Amino acid sequence: MGYIEQLGIAASILPILLRGLVVTIQATVLGFFIALVVGLLWAALKAAPLKIVSWPATIITEFLRDTPLLIQLFFL
């Protein structure tokens, strides 16, 4: 297979790759905004002056920090 044929194959899959790039960027931006909102709400819960609100948020935060991801996945 020559160089020109390889370029032809690469050019033929370029639209598929570009669609994948767009989906990846959309998922990244959406994930960023979801994480931003959830993170700000979680920080507000932890900073709340009422212990009944801040204590559970702190416990869950420490659980997530102190356990490996695989263990968290088993819980889910």
N, C-alpha and C positions, 0 to 999 in steps of 0.2 A: 504494500500500500504506500503510495507516494505522499509527498507533503501536500500537494494540492487536494488530494482526496481526503486527507485528514482535516484540512481546513474546511472542506465542504461538509463533513460530518459535524464539525464544531459549529459551523454556521447554521446547520439544520436544527441543532438542539438549543441554540441561543434563546429563542423565544420562551422555551420551557424554563430555562435557567433564570431568565429575567422575571417571569411570573413567580418563580420560587423566591427570588430576591425581594419582590414586592410583598409577598406573604410574610417573609421573615421580618422585614422592617415593620410591617403592621403589627405582628405579634409582639415584637420588641417594644414598640411604643405603647401598645395596650397594656402589656405586662408592667411597664414602668409606671404608668398612671395608676393601675390597680395597686401596685406595691406602695406607691406614694400615699394614696388615700388610706390604705390599711395601716401603713406605718405611722402616719400622723394620728390616726384614731387610737392606735395602740399606745403611742407615746402620751397622748392626752389621758388615757385611762391610767397609765402608770404614774402620771404626775398629779392625779386627782387627790385632793386633800382627804377624801373619805377613805378610810382603810378598807371598807367593804368593797370598794371599787378597785383600788390600787393593788391590794394584796393578791387577788386571783390573777391579775394581769402580770404581776411580778413572778408568781409561781409558774405560770405557763411560759413566760419568757425564759426563766432559768431552766425549765425542763427542755425547751427547744435548744438552748445553748449547750446544755450538759450531756445530751444524748446524741449518739451517732445517727446520721440520716437513715440508715437501714433500720434501726430500732423504731424510729418515728414512722417509717413506712409500714412496719409490722403492725403498729397501733392503728394506722389508717385502714 
